[in-house]
Structure formats: structure tokens, C-alpha cells
Amino acid sequence: MAQKTLRQYSTPSRSHIPTGLDNTQGTDGFELKAGLVNMVQASPFCGKATEDANTHLQNFIEALEKQRDVESTEGRRHGAAAFLR
């Protein structure tokens, strides 16, 4: 095996730069929920100087977690109701 020089190790290579979407995660697909789409459209990030990207993302993550909590609570209620029938 040939020895590499330090220059060869430090030279960027296209093979190490990810491009595009990673489609190897699964083939099951996903479902976009209307509530999530509405939440994203209600508070768009425009990139203005007065907007803080970190605050915008934090608010989005908090809203998403609240939605997941509501969905999991509804799922537990539905499962309990089916069990009691």
C-alpha cells in the first residue's frame, strides 16, 4: 500500500462531501401531518436581520414536541378505549 503525504490527507475530496438527500434510511416513506404543515406555514423564517435563526428553530422544536405529546396522549386514550370495549 502506498504511503500518503500530509498534503494528500489535507486535500479536500468530493467523495467525503455529502450531496443531496440520503435515501438509504428506509423505503417505508413518511406522512406529512396537516398540523405540522400549518405550524410551519404560520411562522416562516425569512432570514431578515431582525430574526434570530436559533430562536426560530427552538420555538419550532418546542411546538413540535407539544404536538407529539398531544398525539401520544390521544393514542394512549384510543388504545385504552379499544381495550375497554
N, C-alpha and C positions, 0 to 999 in steps of 0.2 A: 504494500500500500504506500502510495506516495505521501511524503510529508508536505503539509500545507504551511505556507508562510503566514506571519501575522497579518500581512496585507490581505491575503486571500480570506482569512477569517473575518476581517473587518469590512470587506466589501459587501455592500447590500446585494441580495439576490432576490429575484422575483419569486422564487419558489417558497420563500419564507413570509411573503406578504399575502394575507388572505384578501381575496377579492370576491365580491358578490355574496349571495346568501349561501349558508351551509345547509344543503338539502339532505344531509346524511343523518339527521336527527330522528327521522321516522317517516313513515308513509301514511300514518293514520289521518293526517290533516288536523284541522282545528276549527273551532266555531267562534265566530265573532258575535258577541252578545250586543244587543241593541243598547243596553245601558252603558256599556263601555264606550261604544261609538259616540253616543250622546255626550258622555262625560268629556271625551277628548275634544269634540267639536265645541263644547260650551266654554272651554278655556284654552284657546290656541296660544302657542308660543310664537311670537312674531320676530324675535331677535332684536327688538328695539334696545337702545342704550339704557332705558329705564327699567327693563325687565331683567330679572336675575334667573338664569337658567337653572341653577341649583335649587332655588326656592320653588320654581315651577315644577321641577321633577319631584321634589319632596312632597308637594301638595298632591301631585298625581299619584304617587305611591301610596300616600295615606288614603286617598279616595278609593284607590283600587283595593287596598286591604279592607276597608269598610265594606265594599261591595262583596268581597269574598266571604267576610264574616256573615253578612246577611244571607248569602247563598248557602253557606254551610248550615246556618241555623234553619233555613227553610227546608233543606234536605233532611236534616235530622227530624224535623216536625213531620215531613211527608213519610219518612221511614217509620216513625213511631205510629202514625195514623194507619199505615198499611199493616203494621204488626198487630194493632189492636182490633182490626176488623175481623 
